[in-house]
Amino acid sequence: MLQTTTVLARLDGHFSRVKIPSVTAPAAQRNPAVIETVSAMLADIGERGLEAVRRYARSLDGWEAADFEVSAEDLAHSGDALSPELRAAIELGASRTQAFAREQRRGLHDFDVELVPGIITGQRYIPVGSVGAYLPAGQFPLTASAFMTVGVAKAAGVPNVIACTPPGPDGKPNNAVLYAAHVSGVDRVFCIGGVQALAAMAFGLLTGTPVDMLVGAGNAFVAEAKRQLFGTVSIDLLAGPSEVAVLADDAAEADIVAADLLGQAEHGVNSPAALVTTSPALADAVLVEVDRQLTHLSTAHIAGPAWRDFGSVTVADSADVAITLMDDLAPEHLELITSDDDYYFERLRNYGSLFIGPWSTVAYSDKGMAGTNHVLPTAGGAKHSAGLSVSRFLKPLTFQRVAREATPQLADAVAVISASEGMAAHQATATMRTARFESALTVA
């Protein structure tokens, strides 16, 4: 949940709360019932394998088919059922997301350097061997998820990327989700949802080989399954409900700010939305405008409770106080709409992704059109972590090559440190090389 901490106590009197969330418990708080359910399911699947996966697929997804895999032919023709406009939009989003990921990859350079004569060290970026992507398709099929997970993994050079997506009410996978995965370069797709999908990919029950990494968003059960499977496999990050924050001054228009707050509140009834502003007039106008827009919003049954329970509006006395407030929130998505965006841009430090100026909006990234990744840290995670990127699929592997003549520069110091620690075997690996080095000098 977007909430400030005690570190802001020193700012008392420099900001005021115009609207505070009516729910004080964190929106991303772990539910003991969810933890228990996921633990039992993972244990069951770990013991009984595909039989348990099929049982959960029947009871939870209504899946009765003999095989989970979407055939290569069905995957290739998944776009045939879509309108030309939707197909074109999906192709555009996939293309832009991969283009941005390729530019990120270009910025990651292998290197080697001779630190001192005879000691060469370096680093190589090697992609993980296999990735399993979860593509949600529940109340709102997140079409662009494949761009961010499958497409970016492929841009990183991952040779094998599989995906799982749940069946819809008609018992079939969502064609837009399938087509997004197809144009993003997915290798295989399976129609299976939830905890059972993540477990099946992590345990190698679908292809015979466990994946090395699980990525993708999902509900609380999916997030908890990723948390519990971490260690068995790598994961992208642990994300809670989608968040948005807007930092604005009197240059911002209330209707745009309100629309962008509701645009993320629409994700779920526990999605936080926050406004921090230096303008009391804007704060009041946004409150009025949110209520007005909710009266004709078709998803008001979701966005309304989210705004009521998790929405907040804070007025800061200065730009610097607003920056401190926002860095403490560390929101997943941060929109910047001010008369001096560069001032804030240079000073803000904690956010998942930043949207600068009134012509930027989170939805552009959510749907893949801006190219940047929408798999981002929530619940304050942006204070210490970044979102999913091409680098997450790459292992920066280091190496060293030491020439014989460099032995004195290494072995003596290592022997001294090892002796001080009492690590005799470490000491021996150095002193044996010193002895051989000195012996070779004597012979010479």
N, C-alpha and C positions, 0 to 999 in steps of 0.2 A: 504494500500500500504506500502511496505517496504521503509521507508524514515527516515532520521535522523532528529533530532530536534535541537532547539537552545541550548540545554544543552551541545552540542558539541562545542560551540563557543570557549571554553577554549582550545580546541585541535587544533585550526587553526595552520597550518604549520606542523602538525604531521601526516597528511594523505592527499592523493590526489585522486581526482575523475578521473578515467580513462574512465569510461562510466557512464553517468547519464541517468535516464529515460527521454524520450522525452515527456511524458505526466506528467504534474505536479499535476493534480487533483488526489486525492486518489482513488485507484482502487475500494475501498469498499464504496465510498461516496454514501450516500443515494440519490436516484433519486426522485425528487418531483412527477414525473408522476407515478412511482411505488407506492409511498406512497398513492397517491390519488386513484389509481386503487384498491389497496388492501383494503383500508378503505371502499370504496363503496361495494366491494364484501363481506366483513365481515358483514357490516350492512345489506345487502340484505339477506345473509344466516341466520343471526341472527333473521331477521323478518320473512322470508318465509320458513326457515328450509330446509328439504330434497328436496322440489320442486325446490328451487334455486340451490342446489347442483347438481341435475340432469340436470338442464338447463346449468350450467357451464361445467359439464362433457360432455354434447353433443357438445357444441360450442367449447370448448378448447381441449378436449381429443378425440372427435369423438366417445364417448361411448354411445351405443344404447341399451345395454342389460338391462333386467328388474331388475337385482340385481347386486350390486357392489361386493359382497363377492365372493372370490375364494373358491370353495367348498373344504372341508377337503380332499376329494379323489383327486381332481386336485392338491392340495398342496402336498399331499404325493407322487404323481407320477410326480411332476414337474422335478425331476432329470432324468426321463426316456428319455427325449428328449436331454439330454446332453451327450457329449462324456465321456467315462470312466475317461479320464485324467482330464477333467474339474470337474467332480463329485468328484474325489479324492482330487483335489486341494481345492475345496470349503469345503469339510469335514475337511481337514487339517487346513484351516484357521479358521473355526468355533471352532475347538477343541483347537487350540493354544490361540485364543483370550479369550475363556472362562477359560482356564487354568490360564492365567495371571490374569484375573479378580478374580478368586477364591483365588489366592495368595494375591491379594490386600484386599479381604474381610477378609482373615485370619489375616491380620495386623490391622484390626479395632476391637478393643476389647470393649465389654461391661464392665463396672466397677462400683463398689461402694466403698466409702471410708468414714470412720468416721473422719471428719475434726478435730473436738474436741469432747470430750465425749458428747454423746446424739444427735449429729448432723450428720446424715448420708446423703451423697449426691452421686449421680451417674449418669450414662449415659447408654442408650440403643440404639442400631442401629436398626431401624425399617424400612423396605422397604416401598416405596410408594405403594399405592394400585393398580394403573393402569398406564400404559405407552402407548402412541401412537407414533410409529416410522414411520418417512417418509423415504422411500427407493427410491432415485432418479433413474430414468432409461431413461434419455434423450439421448443426443448425445453419451454419454458414460455411459452405465449402471454400476453403482458403486456396483458391486457384494458384496464387503466386508462390505458395510454399515450395513447390517443386523448383521454381527458379532459384530460390535462395539456398536450397539444400542440394538437390540433384545437380543443378546446373553449375553451381559454384564448386562442388566436389569434382565435377568433370573438368572445369577450368583449371583446377589444381593438379589434374593429371591422375586422379584416382581411377584405377583400371576397372573396378567392379563396383557399381552402385545399384543397389536394389531398393525398391520402395514398397511400402504397404499403405493401403488406404481402405477405409471401411466401406461396406456396401450401403447404399442409400435405402430409403423406404421401399423402393421397387426391387430391392435385392441385388442391384447391380452397382458397380463403382460409378462415380460421377465422371461423365465424359470430359468435362472441362479440366478436371484434375488429372485424368489420364493423359489428355493431350498435352497439358503443361509439362508432365513428366516426360512424355515422348519427345517433345521438341527440346527439352533440356538435356537429353542424352541418356536417359535411364536405361539400364541393361535389362532388368526384369521387374515386373510389378505383380504384387499379390493382393487380392481382395480380402483383407483381414484387418480388423480394427483393434484399438485399445491395448491393454496390457498384453494380451495374447500375441499381438503383432510384434511388439518390442521383444518379448521373450523368445518368440520363434526366430527372429533375426539374430538376437544375441547368442542363442544356443545352437544356431545352424540347422534348425529343423525344416527350413523351407528349401534350402539349396544344398544342404549337406556340409556347408562350411560356415562357421560363425563369422559375423561381420566384425570388423575391428572398431567400428565407431557407430553410434546411434545419433541421429540428428532429427530435428523437427519439433514443431509445437504440438500441443494437444491439451486435453482437459486435465483435471487434477490427478486422475488415475494414471494418465500417460506420464505426467511430470514425476509422479512418485515412482513409477516403474523405472524411469530413467535414473532417478536418484539411487534406487536400490541396485540397479544393474551396473552402475558406475564402478569400475574396478574390474568387473568381468569384461566390459568394453569401455572405450572412451565415450564421452558425450559432448555435445556442443555447449550447452549451459542449462541451468535449471531456471525456467521462467514461470512466473505466475501470471495473473491476469494482465492484459494489455493496459498500458498507462500512457497518458499524455500530460504534458505541462506546457503552458504558454507563458512566456515572459514578455510583457508588453508595456508600452507607455501610452500617452495620449495621442500618439500617431496612429494607433491601431483602431480599426473599426469594430464596433461591438458585435455586429452580426457575423463577421468573419471569425472572430475569436470564439463566439458561441458555437458556430457550426463546427469548428475544428475540435472543440472540447467534446461535443456530442458525437463527432465522427469516431472517436476512440471509445467513448462510453458505450457506444453501440455494440462493442465486442462482447460484453457480458455484464450482468447485473452487479458484478463486483469489480468492474474496471474503473480505477481512479482517474480523475481528471482535475487538474489544478491550474489556476491562474495566479501568477504573481505579477503585480503591476505597481508602478509608481504613480498611477492616476486613480484617485478615489472615484472620479466621474466614470472612468471606464469600468471599474469594478461594479458600480451600481448598474450601469447600462448592460453589462454582460449578464448579470443576474436576471434582469428583465427579459433580455433577448433569448436566453436559454429557455425560460418558461414559455415564451412566445413560440419558439421553434418546436418545442415538444408538443404543442397542440396539434400540429399537422405532420409530425414525423411518424412514418409507418412503423418504425422500430422503437417508438416511445416506451413501450412496455419493457424494453431492455435498458435503453439509455436513460429513461427517467429515474428508475430506482438506482442505477449506478451513480447518477449525478446527485440524487438525494442522499444516498448513503456514503458515497466516497468522493464526492466533489468538494473542492475547496477554493476559496478566493482570499488572497492575502494582499494587503496594500503595504508597500515598503516606502520609507521616507526618502530613499535615495537609490541610485543605480547600484552602488556598491552593496547596499543591504539586500537589494533584490538578487544580486549575483550570489551572495552568501546563502540566502534562502534557497535558491535554485540548486546550488552545488550540494546543499544538504539534502534536498529532495532526491537528487541524482536520478532523474526520470528516464524511463525507457526512450520516449520520444520527447524532444524539446523544440518547441517553435519559438522563434525570436522575431517579434514584430515591434520595432522601436524606431525612433528617429535617428539613432546612432548604433546600428546593428554591429558595426565593426568594434566598437568599444566593448560590447558584451562578448562578442565572438573571441576576442583576444584574452578575455579573463575567465570565461566559464571553463570548468574542468571536468565536471561529472555529468555525463549524459550518454545514453546509448547511441542516438543519432540526432544530429542537429539540423533544423529546417529554418533557413535564414530568410527573413523578409516576408512581406504579405502575400507574395506570389508562390511561396512554398507551402505545402501542406503534407501532413503525414500520409494521407491516402496515396499520394504519388509514389511513395516508397513502398507502402503496404501492398500495392498492386504491381510492383516491379518496374514501374515506368521511369523512376529516377535512377535505377541501376544499383543503388546501395541496398545492403541486406537488411531485412526486417526481423531477423532472429536476433533479439537484443536482450540485455540484462534488465530485470525488473526488481522491484522491492529494494531499491538502493544498491543493487549489484553494480551499477555503473561507477560506484566509488572505487572499485577495485578490478573490474573486468570490462572487457569490450565485447561487442557482439560477434556473431558468426562472420567469418571472412575466409578468403581463400587460404590464409595462413593457418587456419585451424585444421585444415586437412593435410598440412605439410609438417613433417618432422624435421626440425633444424638439427641435423646430426653433425656432431663435431668429430674431428680427427686430428691426430698428431703424428709426425714423422720426425724421429730424432736421429741425427747423424752421430757416429762414434765420437767425433771430436767435440761434441757438445756435452759429453758426459760430465765433466767437472762443473758445468753450469747448473746441473740438475742433481746429481747423485749426492754430493756432499751435503747440500741443504736438506734434501729429503731424509738422509741418514740421521741428521741432527734432530729434525722434527720427530721422526719415527721413534728414536731413542727416548726423547722426552715424553712421548706418549706411552712408552712400553710396548710398542708394536714391533716385535723383533722380526717378524716375517717381512713386513714392509721395509724395515731397515736393511734386511739381507738382499732384497731385490736391487737396492741401490749400491750397497757395498760390494756385491759380487761384480757388478758392472765396473765399478771403480777399479777393482783388482785386475779385471781383464784389460781395462784401458791402460793401466800403469804397466802391466806385463807386456802389452804390445809395444809401449814406448821403450821399455828396457831392451827388448829383442831388436827393435829398430836401431 
